[in-house]
Amino acid sequence: MKRFSGNTGLEEYIGFGLSIELVAHVENNSLIFTGNAYYLSIGPWRMKIPTFLTPGKLTVVHTEADDDTFSFEMSLDHPLFGRLLHQLAQFEDATPLNLL
């Protein structure tokens, strides 16, 4: 779940107190979210997780294909183990039913 929080003003909350600080930018007609840092929160306490303890660099790309479809691509790359996750999906807006 994305929320407005953290140093960059935007983060992805994973759950169980874990979140990823996000940096957003536009490149080649795509909206790109890059994981900047991982955090653990317990109550009011918030701690940055050292980079070597994280699963790696998270990148999410949203690209508009046409007026009602877009692609979603997510990658998680670890500096030692390489690509841990790659996901690609196409989404299409549901066409509302015309009941009249």
Backbone as JSON Lines, residues from 0, in Angstrom:
{"i":0,"aa":"M","n":[0.84,-1.16,0.0],"ca":[0.0,0.0,0.0],"c":[0.9,1.24,0.0]}
{"i":1,"aa":"K","n":[0.7,2.11,-0.96],"ca":[1.46,3.36,-0.99],"c":[0.86,4.34,0.02]}
{"i":2,"aa":"R","n":[1.75,5.1,0.63],"ca":[1.3,6.12,1.57],"c":[2.24,7.31,1.5]}
{"i":3,"aa":"F","n":[1.72,8.46,1.87],"ca":[2.51,9.69,1.88],"c":[3.22,9.79,3.22]}
{"i":4,"aa":"S","n":[4.51,9.44,3.24],"ca":[5.27,9.41,4.47],"c":[6.75,9.32,4.14]}
{"i":5,"aa":"G","n":[7.59,9.47,5.13],"ca":[9.03,9.28,4.95],"c":[9.75,10.49,4.39]}
{"i":6,"aa":"N","n":[11.05,10.34,4.17],"ca":[11.91,11.44,3.71],"c":[11.55,11.93,2.31]}
{"i":7,"aa":"T","n":[11.13,11.03,1.42],"ca":[10.79,11.42,0.05],"c":[9.33,11.82,-0.08]}
{"i":8,"aa":"G","n":[8.53,11.54,0.96],"ca":[7.11,11.87,0.91],"c":[6.25,10.75,0.36]}
{"i":9,"aa":"L","n":[6.88,9.66,-0.09],"ca":[6.13,8.54,-0.65],"c":[6.82,7.24,-0.27]}
{"i":10,"aa":"E","n":[6.04,6.3,0.23],"ca":[6.62,5.0,0.54],"c":[5.61,3.9,0.32]}
{"i":11,"aa":"E","n":[6.11,2.69,0.17],"ca":[5.29,1.5,0.04],"c":[5.33,0.8,1.39]}
{"i":12,"aa":"Y","n":[4.14,0.63,2.01],"ca":[4.07,-0.08,3.28],"c":[3.83,-1.55,2.98]}
{"i":13,"aa":"I","n":[4.73,-2.41,3.44],"ca":[4.64,-3.84,3.18],"c":[3.79,-4.54,4.23]}
{"i":14,"aa":"G","n":[3.91,-4.1,5.46],"ca":[3.22,-4.72,6.58],"c":[4.22,-5.11,7.65]}
{"i":15,"aa":"F","n":[3.72,-5.44,8.84],"ca":[4.56,-5.85,9.96],"c":[5.63,-4.8,10.29]}
{"i":16,"aa":"G","n":[5.32,-3.52,10.06],"ca":[6.24,-2.44,10.37],"c":[7.28,-2.16,9.29]}
{"i":17,"aa":"L","n":[7.26,-2.92,8.19],"ca":[8.24,-2.74,7.11],"c":[7.72,-1.82,6.02]}
{"i":18,"aa":"S","n":[8.58,-0.91,5.58],"ca":[8.22,0.0,4.48],"c":[9.45,0.29,3.63]}
{"i":19,"aa":"I","n":[9.18,0.73,2.4],"ca":[10.24,1.1,1.46],"c":[10.0,2.54,1.03]}
{"i":20,"aa":"E","n":[11.0,3.37,1.27],"ca":[10.95,4.76,0.83],"c":[11.07,4.76,-0.69]}
{"i":21,"aa":"L","n":[10.2,5.52,-1.38],"ca":[10.18,5.53,-2.84],"c":[10.58,6.88,-3.41]}
{"i":22,"aa":"V","n":[11.25,6.84,-4.54],"ca":[11.54,8.03,-5.34],"c":[10.81,7.81,-6.67]}
{"i":23,"aa":"A","n":[10.02,8.78,-7.1],"ca":[9.25,8.67,-8.34],"c":[9.79,9.63,-9.39]}
{"i":24,"aa":"H","n":[9.82,9.16,-10.64],"ca":[10.16,10.04,-11.75],"c":[9.55,9.49,-13.03]}
{"i":25,"aa":"V","n":[9.53,10.3,-14.07],"ca":[8.97,9.92,-15.36],"c":[10.12,9.77,-16.35]}
{"i":26,"aa":"E","n":[10.08,8.69,-17.11],"ca":[11.11,8.43,-18.12],"c":[10.47,7.67,-19.28]}
{"i":27,"aa":"N","n":[10.61,8.18,-20.5],"ca":[10.06,7.53,-21.7],"c":[8.58,7.18,-21.54]}
{"i":28,"aa":"N","n":[7.78,8.14,-21.09],"ca":[6.33,7.97,-20.89],"c":[5.97,6.9,-19.87]}
{"i":29,"aa":"S","n":[6.87,6.59,-18.96],"ca":[6.62,5.63,-17.89],"c":[6.79,6.32,-16.54]}
{"i":30,"aa":"L","n":[5.96,5.92,-15.58],"ca":[6.1,6.38,-14.21],"c":[6.91,5.32,-13.48]}
{"i":31,"aa":"I","n":[8.06,5.73,-12.93],"ca":[9.0,4.8,-12.33],"c":[9.15,5.1,-10.84]}
{"i":32,"aa":"F","n":[8.97,4.06,-10.04],"ca":[9.18,4.14,-8.59],"c":[10.41,3.31,-8.26]}
{"i":33,"aa":"T","n":[11.37,3.93,-7.57],"ca":[12.58,3.23,-7.18],"c":[12.67,3.22,-5.66]}
{"i":34,"aa":"G","n":[12.94,2.04,-5.12],"ca":[13.11,1.92,-3.67],"c":[14.4,2.59,-3.24]}
{"i":35,"aa":"N","n":[14.31,3.53,-2.33],"ca":[15.46,4.31,-1.9],"c":[16.07,3.75,-0.62]}
{"i":36,"aa":"A","n":[15.23,3.29,0.3],"ca":[15.7,2.76,1.59],"c":[14.58,1.95,2.21]}
{"i":37,"aa":"Y","n":[14.95,0.99,3.03],"ca":[14.0,0.15,3.75],"c":[13.98,0.59,5.21]}
{"i":38,"aa":"Y","n":[12.79,0.54,5.84],"ca":[12.63,0.95,7.23],"c":[11.81,-0.06,8.01]}
{"i":39,"aa":"L","n":[12.09,-0.13,9.3],"ca":[11.32,-0.92,10.24],"c":[10.77,0.04,11.28]}
{"i":40,"aa":"S","n":[9.45,0.0,11.48],"ca":[8.81,0.87,12.47],"c":[8.14,0.01,13.53]}
{"i":41,"aa":"I","n":[8.38,0.37,14.77],"ca":[7.72,-0.27,15.91],"c":[7.2,0.85,16.79]}
{"i":42,"aa":"G","n":[5.88,1.04,16.78],"ca":[5.3,2.18,17.49],"c":[5.86,3.47,16.92]}
{"i":43,"aa":"P","n":[6.31,4.4,17.77],"ca":[6.85,5.66,17.27],"c":[8.3,5.55,16.8]}
{"i":44,"aa":"W","n":[8.92,4.42,17.02],"ca":[10.32,4.2,16.68],"c":[10.46,3.76,15.22]}
{"i":45,"aa":"R","n":[11.35,4.42,14.46],"ca":[11.57,4.12,13.03],"c":[13.06,4.01,12.79]}
{"i":46,"aa":"M","n":[13.49,2.87,12.21],"ca":[14.91,2.63,11.99],"c":[15.16,2.24,10.53]}
{"i":47,"aa":"K","n":[16.16,2.88,9.95],"ca":[16.57,2.52,8.59],"c":[17.3,1.18,8.66]}
{"i":48,"aa":"I","n":[16.92,0.26,7.79],"ca":[17.56,-1.05,7.75],"c":[18.84,-0.94,6.92]}
{"i":49,"aa":"P","n":[19.97,-1.4,7.43],"ca":[21.22,-1.33,6.67],"c":[21.08,-2.03,5.31]}
{"i":50,"aa":"T","n":[21.66,-1.44,4.29],"ca":[21.53,-1.94,2.92],"c":[21.89,-3.42,2.79]}
{"i":51,"aa":"F","n":[22.92,-3.87,3.49],"ca":[23.34,-5.26,3.34],"c":[22.33,-6.26,3.92]}
{"i":52,"aa":"L","n":[21.35,-5.77,4.7],"ca":[20.31,-6.64,5.26],"c":[19.01,-6.61,4.44]}
{"i":53,"aa":"T","n":[18.97,-5.81,3.38],"ca":[17.74,-5.69,2.58],"c":[17.75,-6.7,1.43]}
{"i":54,"aa":"P","n":[16.57,-6.94,0.84],"ca":[16.52,-7.87,-0.3],"c":[17.05,-7.27,-1.61]}
{"i":55,"aa":"G","n":[17.37,-5.98,-1.62],"ca":[17.93,-5.38,-2.83],"c":[17.16,-4.18,-3.31]}
{"i":56,"aa":"K","n":[17.45,-3.78,-4.54],"ca":[16.85,-2.58,-5.15],"c":[15.52,-2.94,-5.8]}
{"i":57,"aa":"L","n":[14.48,-2.23,-5.38],"ca":[13.14,-2.42,-5.92],"c":[12.87,-1.37,-6.99]}
{"i":58,"aa":"T","n":[12.36,-1.8,-8.15],"ca":[11.98,-0.88,-9.22],"c":[10.6,-1.29,-9.73]}
{"i":59,"aa":"V","n":[9.68,-0.33,-9.8],"ca":[8.34,-0.56,-10.32],"c":[8.1,0.44,-11.44]}
{"i":60,"aa":"V","n":[7.65,-0.06,-12.6],"ca":[7.43,0.78,-13.77],"c":[5.98,0.63,-14.24]}
{"i":61,"aa":"H","n":[5.27,1.76,-14.34],"ca":[3.91,1.8,-14.9],"c":[4.02,2.48,-16.26]}
{"i":62,"aa":"T","n":[3.58,1.8,-17.33],"ca":[3.64,2.36,-18.68],"c":[2.27,2.28,-19.33]}
{"i":63,"aa":"E","n":[1.77,3.42,-19.77],"ca":[0.48,3.45,-20.46],"c":[0.65,2.84,-21.85]}
{"i":64,"aa":"A","n":[-0.21,1.87,-22.16],"ca":[-0.16,1.23,-23.48],"c":[-1.1,1.94,-24.45]}
{"i":65,"aa":"D","n":[-2.31,2.23,-24.02],"ca":[-3.25,3.04,-24.79],"c":[-4.22,3.67,-23.8]}
{"i":66,"aa":"D","n":[-5.39,4.12,-24.27],"ca":[-6.29,4.86,-23.39],"c":[-6.78,4.07,-22.18]}
{"i":67,"aa":"D","n":[-6.91,2.75,-22.3],"ca":[-7.48,2.01,-21.18],"c":[-6.63,0.83,-20.69]}
{"i":68,"aa":"T","n":[-5.37,0.75,-21.11],"ca":[-4.5,-0.31,-20.62],"c":[-3.13,0.25,-20.21]}
{"i":69,"aa":"F","n":[-2.52,-0.43,-19.25],"ca":[-1.16,-0.07,-18.88],"c":[-0.43,-1.32,-18.41]}
{"i":70,"aa":"S","n":[0.89,-1.28,-18.5],"ca":[1.68,-2.4,-18.02],"c":[2.27,-2.05,-16.66]}
{"i":71,"aa":"F","n":[2.46,-3.08,-15.86],"ca":[3.05,-2.97,-14.53],"c":[4.23,-3.92,-14.52]}
{"i":72,"aa":"E","n":[5.42,-3.4,-14.24],"ca":[6.62,-4.24,-14.19],"c":[7.34,-3.98,-12.88]}
{"i":73,"aa":"M","n":[7.65,-5.06,-12.16],"ca":[8.33,-4.93,-10.88],"c":[9.56,-5.85,-10.87]}
{"i":74,"aa":"S","n":[10.69,-5.29,-10.43],"ca":[11.94,-6.05,-10.33],"c":[12.56,-5.82,-8.96]}
{"i":75,"aa":"L","n":[13.18,-6.86,-8.46],"ca":[13.92,-6.78,-7.21],"c":[15.3,-7.38,-7.48]}
{"i":76,"aa":"D","n":[16.33,-6.54,-7.42],"ca":[17.69,-6.95,-7.76],"c":[18.6,-6.84,-6.56]}
{"i":77,"aa":"H","n":[19.25,-7.95,-6.23],"ca":[20.18,-8.0,-5.11],"c":[21.6,-7.84,-5.64]}
{"i":78,"aa":"P","n":[22.45,-7.05,-4.97],"ca":[23.81,-6.82,-5.49],"c":[24.66,-8.1,-5.56]}
{"i":79,"aa":"L","n":[24.39,-9.07,-4.71],"ca":[25.17,-10.31,-4.68],"c":[24.51,-11.45,-5.47]}
{"i":80,"aa":"F","n":[23.2,-11.59,-5.31],"ca":[22.47,-12.73,-5.87],"c":[21.76,-12.43,-7.18]}
{"i":81,"aa":"G","n":[21.82,-11.2,-7.66],"ca":[21.19,-10.84,-8.92],"c":[19.69,-10.63,-8.78]}
{"i":82,"aa":"R","n":[18.99,-10.89,-9.86],"ca":[17.54,-10.66,-9.88],"c":[16.82,-11.72,-9.05]}
{"i":83,"aa":"L","n":[16.1,-11.25,-8.03],"ca":[15.34,-12.15,-7.17],"c":[13.89,-12.27,-7.6]}
{"i":84,"aa":"L","n":[13.38,-11.21,-8.25],"ca":[11.98,-11.16,-8.63],"c":[11.81,-10.32,-9.87]}
{"i":85,"aa":"H","n":[10.97,-10.8,-10.78],"ca":[10.58,-9.99,-11.94],"c":[9.14,-10.34,-12.27]}
{"i":86,"aa":"Q","n":[8.31,-9.33,-12.32],"ca":[6.89,-9.52,-12.56],"c":[6.45,-8.54,-13.64]}
{"i":87,"aa":"L","n":[5.66,-9.01,-14.59],"ca":[5.14,-8.16,-15.65],"c":[3.67,-8.5,-15.84]}
{"i":88,"aa":"A","n":[2.82,-7.46,-15.85],"ca":[1.38,-7.67,-16.01],"c":[0.79,-6.54,-16.85]}
{"i":89,"aa":"Q","n":[-0.29,-6.85,-17.56],"ca":[-1.06,-5.86,-18.31],"c":[-2.38,-5.67,-17.6]}
{"i":90,"aa":"F","n":[-2.78,-4.43,-17.42],"ca":[-4.06,-4.12,-16.79],"c":[-4.92,-3.34,-17.77]}
{"i":91,"aa":"E","n":[-6.22,-3.6,-17.7],"ca":[-7.17,-2.93,-18.56],"c":[-8.32,-2.41,-17.71]}
{"i":92,"aa":"D","n":[-8.73,-1.15,-17.97],"ca":[-9.87,-0.59,-17.26],"c":[-11.13,-1.39,-17.61]}
{"i":93,"aa":"A","n":[-11.93,-1.66,-16.63],"ca":[-13.2,-2.35,-16.88],"c":[-14.15,-1.39,-17.58]}
{"i":94,"aa":"T","n":[-14.82,-1.87,-18.59],"ca":[-15.8,-1.07,-19.31],"c":[-17.1,-1.08,-18.53]}
{"i":95,"aa":"P","n":[-17.62,0.09,-18.16],"ca":[-18.88,0.1,-17.41],"c":[-20.04,-0.43,-18.27]}
{"i":96,"aa":"L","n":[-20.94,-1.14,-17.62],"ca":[-22.11,-1.67,-18.32],"c":[-23.1,-0.56,-18.62]}
{"i":97,"aa":"N","n":[-23.62,-0.56,-19.83],"ca":[-24.65,0.41,-20.2],"c":[-25.99,-0.3,-20.04]}
{"i":98,"aa":"L","n":[-26.69,0.0,-18.95],"ca":[-27.93,-0.71,-18.65],"c":[-29.15,-0.07,-19.29]}
{"i":99,"aa":"L","n":[-29.0,1.04,-19.98],"ca":[-30.17,1.69,-20.61],"c":[-30.24,1.35,-22.06]}
